[in-house]
Amino acid sequence: MAANNKRPLPQGERFFTPGATGLRKAVEQRSAAPMTYLFTQVPRWVPPVLLVVLLLVGFAVTNPLGGVAALVVLAFVVWLAYLSWPSLRVSGKVLRVAMMTFLVLLAATRFGLI
């Protein structure tokens, strides 16, 4: 990508949860660089297309390779859910827990655990 085609960083002073301490602060600080790269340097269509492809592989492939694909999607969903958790309402939290449960069950079936 050419330098002049890069998307600008969002407005604001920080990406972090105000007053965060401990594990939340560490996760937010360690994931800030990958998140910034993912959402500003990679074309906008790449992350969702990659996740859809991995989810389809998780559905279609019934061996451990499908489980690995589902685990990658699960890791991304858990990461985003953890970062957005403080700002979510109950309905958003329930939806994210349901999605994570579904992905865990999908991966478990692909690994032959269920």
C-alpha positions in Angstrom: 0.0 0.0 0.0 1.3 3.4 -0.9 2.0 5.8 2.0 -0.6 8.3 0.8 -3.4 5.6 0.8 -3.1 4.8 4.5 -6.1 5.5 6.7 -5.5 8.0 9.4 -5.6 7.0 13.1 -8.9 7.7 14.8 -9.3 11.0 16.7 -8.8 10.9 20.4 -6.1 10.9 23.0 -5.9 7.2 23.8 -7.2 3.7 22.9 -7.2 2.5 26.5 -9.9 2.1 29.1 -9.6 5.0 31.5 -8.4 3.8 34.9 -7.6 0.3 33.8 -5.1 -1.7 35.9 -3.6 -5.1 36.0 -4.5 -7.6 33.3 -6.8 -5.3 31.3 -4.1 -2.6 31.1 -1.5 -5.1 30.0 -3.7 -6.7 27.3 -4.8 -3.3 26.0 -1.2 -2.1 25.8 0.2 -5.2 24.2 -2.7 -5.4 21.6 -2.5 -1.7 20.7 0.2 -2.1 18.1 -1.4 -5.1 16.3 -4.8 -3.5 16.5 -3.5 -0.2 15.1 -1.8 -2.1 12.3 -4.8 -4.3 11.6 -7.2 -1.4 11.3 -5.0 1.2 9.6 -2.5 -0.5 7.4 -4.3 -3.6 6.1 -7.0 -3.1 3.6 -10.4 -2.7 5.3 -11.8 -5.9 3.6 -9.0 -8.3 4.7 -9.9 -9.0 8.3 -13.6 -9.8 7.8 -12.9 -11.9 4.6 -10.2 -13.8 6.4 -12.4 -14.5 9.4 -15.3 -15.7 7.1 -12.9 -18.0 5.2 -11.6 -19.5 8.5 -15.1 -19.9 9.8 -16.2 -21.7 6.6 -13.1 -23.9 6.8 -14.2 -24.7 10.4 -17.6 -25.7 9.2 -16.6 -27.6 6.1 -13.5 -29.5 7.3 -14.4 -32.2 9.8 -10.9 -33.0 11.0 -8.5 -31.1 13.4 -7.7 -28.6 10.6 -11.2 -27.3 10.9 -10.8 -27.1 14.6 -7.6 -25.0 14.3 -9.5 -22.7 11.9 -12.3 -22.3 14.4 -9.8 -21.7 17.2 -8.3 -18.8 15.3 -11.7 -17.2 14.9 -12.4 -17.9 18.5 -9.2 -16.2 19.6 -10.1 -13.1 17.5 -13.7 -13.0 19.0 -12.4 -13.4 22.5 -9.8 -10.7 22.0 -12.4 -8.2 20.7 -15.0 -9.2 23.4 -12.4 -8.7 26.1 -11.5 -5.3 24.8 -15.1 -4.1 24.4 -16.5 -5.8 27.5 -16.6 -2.6 29.8 -18.7 -0.7 27.2 -21.2 -3.4 26.5 -24.8 -3.7 27.7 -26.1 -7.0 28.9 -27.5 -8.0 25.5 -24.1 -7.4 23.9 -22.4 -9.5 26.6 -24.9 -12.3 26.1 -24.4 -12.3 22.4 -20.6 -12.5 22.7 -20.8 -15.3 25.2 -23.1 -17.2 22.9 -20.7 -16.7 20.0 -17.8 -17.9 22.0 -19.7 -20.9 23.3 -20.7 -21.8 19.7 -17.1 -21.5 18.5 -15.7 -23.6 21.4 -18.3 -26.4 20.6 -17.5 -26.2 16.9 -13.7 -26.6 17.6 -14.4 -29.4 20.1 -16.4 -31.4 17.5 -13.6 -31.0 15.0 -11.0 -32.3 17.5 -13.3 -35.2 18.3 -13.9 -34.2 21.9 -17.7 -34.1 21.5 
